Every structure is written in structure tokens, then in C-alpha cells.
């Protein structure tokens, strides 16, 4: 987690804080377990009460939880051949490690903003700006991770972020369509 925090501060030396072995890759998937409770709270905040009532709590939680697991597995499976295409095979596993641990910070930031929105503390336009700025900051963070961990240029890092966005959007559409 310290490496992910240092990456959020745009410190390229942060990569030294990650276990860069195959064991480190497997351990990085513990980030999914750590982030899961925040994911569930985000669902509670983002899904309308009418939707919970219409579809049922169990169905929504089951569908979203399965989607969560699939997303955690799908991105690495998609990024591996993409890294090969970028000729970044040697850096790919390190990227997956950094990316996975960064998800804990990203979901925490998203949860903080969602809680702020739910509390209705800020006026609508200001809250919209905070949400937008947070999304941009998280995209820049992921871009920096791709650029640093893959030792790639800005265009390649942008492609990685876009790939992640498309995959996340598609997964969201599929899961929401199931309830």
C-alpha cells in the first residue's frame, strides 16, 4: 500500500516498494479483498432505493459481486497480451501489482466523494466539480502508474487507461443489465 501511496504522489521510486515477484502478483490480489467492503458501500450509495426494492438486495449483491471478481480477473487477462503487443512483457507483472494495489486508494477516494455527495454538504455545482475533479485525478493516477510501471510513453499509458475504462464500462453495463 505504501508503494501505491507513493505513486499517488508521483514518485517514480515508489516501484521499489512492491514485491516484484510472481508471489507479489498473487499477493496483490488481496487488494480486491481489502477494497470489497468499500465497493459494497458504494453500491449502497449509488443504487437507488427503488432499484434495491425492485430487484432485491440479494440479487444485486450477487450480480455485482460476481462482476467485481470478473473485473479483477479480466483486466490482467486483457493487459497481458496488450503488454506483449507494446513489447513490455518484462514490466507487465509489475504493472499489475502496482495497478492492483492502487485500486484500494482509488476506491477509497471514490467512496469519500460518494459519501460527501450522499451527505449533501456541498451545493450541487460544487459537488459535481468535486466528482469530476476526482475522476480526472484517478485517471491521471492510473496513467502515471502505467507510464511508470511499464516504462512506457504517454500514448501507451493513455491506451492502458482507455482499455481499463472500456472494460470497466462494459462490465458495469453487463452487471446492471442483470438486475
N, C-alpha and C positions, 0 to 999 in steps of 0.2 A: 504494500500500500504506500510505503514511503516513496518508492520509485514513481508510482502514479502521481503522487502529490508533487514530486519534483518536476515531472513532466508538465504538470499543470502550471508550473511556474516557468516553463520554457527553459528548463535546464537540461542540456544535452547529456551531461554527466549522469543524469538520472538512470540511464540504461544500466549502469553498473550495479544498481540496487536490485535488479531482477535475477532470479535463478534462471540462467540461460540454457539449461539442460532439458532433455525430454521430460525428466521428472518435474522441472519447473513449468513446462507446458501443462502437464496434467494438474499440478497444484494450482495453476492459475484459474482453473475452472471452479475452484472453491469460491471465487468471486461471484459466481452465479448464485451460490447458496447464501452468501452474505447479502447480496443485493435483492434477493427474493422478497423478504418482508417489505422493503420499500416499494417494490413492484406491486405487491398486493394492496398496500395503502394507496398508491397512485391509482389503481383500478377503482378503489372505493371513492376517491375524489373525482375521477374523470368520467365514470359511467353514471348516467342519470338515474335517479331513483326509479323512474318509470321503467327503464330498461332492466334493472335488477328485478323488479316485480314481474315484468312480462316474461323474461327468460329464465329466471330463477338463479339464485345465488350459486348453487352447486354447479349448474351448467356453465355459467360464466366463468367461475373459478377453474373448473376443469378444462374448458376450452383455452382460456388464457394461460393457464399453467403449462399445458401441452405446447402451446405456441411459444411460450417462454423458453422451454427446453429446446425445442426445434431451432429457434433463433440462435441460441447459444452454440448449437452444433453446426447449423447451416453456414454461418459466416466463416468459420475456419475452413470448412469444406470448400467454400467458394473462393476464399482468398488464397488457398494453397496453389491451385493452378494459375490464378492470376499473378501470384508472385513468380511462378515459373516463367510465365509469359514476359514479366518485367525483368527477368534474369536476376531475381532477388531471392532465389531458393534458400541461400545460406542465412538470410535475415528474416525469413518468413516466420519461423517459430518464435523468434524473439519478438517480432511484431505482435503475434497472437498473445504472448504472455503480457506484454505492455497493454495491449488493447483490452484484454480481459480484466486486468486489474483496474484499468481506467473506468470500466463500466460501473464500479462501485461509486466512484466520485461523481460520475455523470448522473446516475440515478439519484444520488443524494441531492445534487443541485436541482434536478428536476422536481424532486419531492418538496424541497424547500420552497420553490417557486409555486408549485401547485397548492401547497398549504397556505402560502401567502394569498394566493388568488381565492381560495376557499374561505379564508377569514375575511375577505373583502375589506382589507385595511386601506388599500390604495385605491384611488379613483380609477375607473375603467381604462382611460387612455394611458395612464402611467403604468397600470398593471400590464396592459398589452405591450408597452415598451419593455418592461422588465422581462416578460416572457420571450419576446423577440430577441432581446439582447442576450438572454441566457442561451437560447437555441444557437445563436451565432457563435457565442463563446465556446459552446460544446463542440460545434463543428470545427472551429479553429483548433481546439484542443486535440480532437481526433486527427485533424490534418497534420498537426505538429508531431503527434505520435507516429503516424505513417511515415512522415518525412524523416524523422529521427531514427526510428527502429529499422526501417527498410533502407536507410541511407539512400533515399530516392529524391528525385527532383520534385518541384512543386506540382507539376502536371500529374505525375504518377500518384502523389499523395492525394491530390484532388480526386483522381479516379477511384482510389480506395474509399474515400469518404462517400463519393456518389454511389459506389457499389453497395456500401453499407446502408445508405439512405433508401435505395431502391429495394433492397432485401427487407429492410425494416418496414417500409411502406407496404410492400406486398404481403408480408406476414401479418401486419395489422389488418389489412383488408380481408384476408382469408379468415383470421380468427373472429373478427367482428361479424363476418357473414355467417358464422356457425351458431350464432345465438340471436 
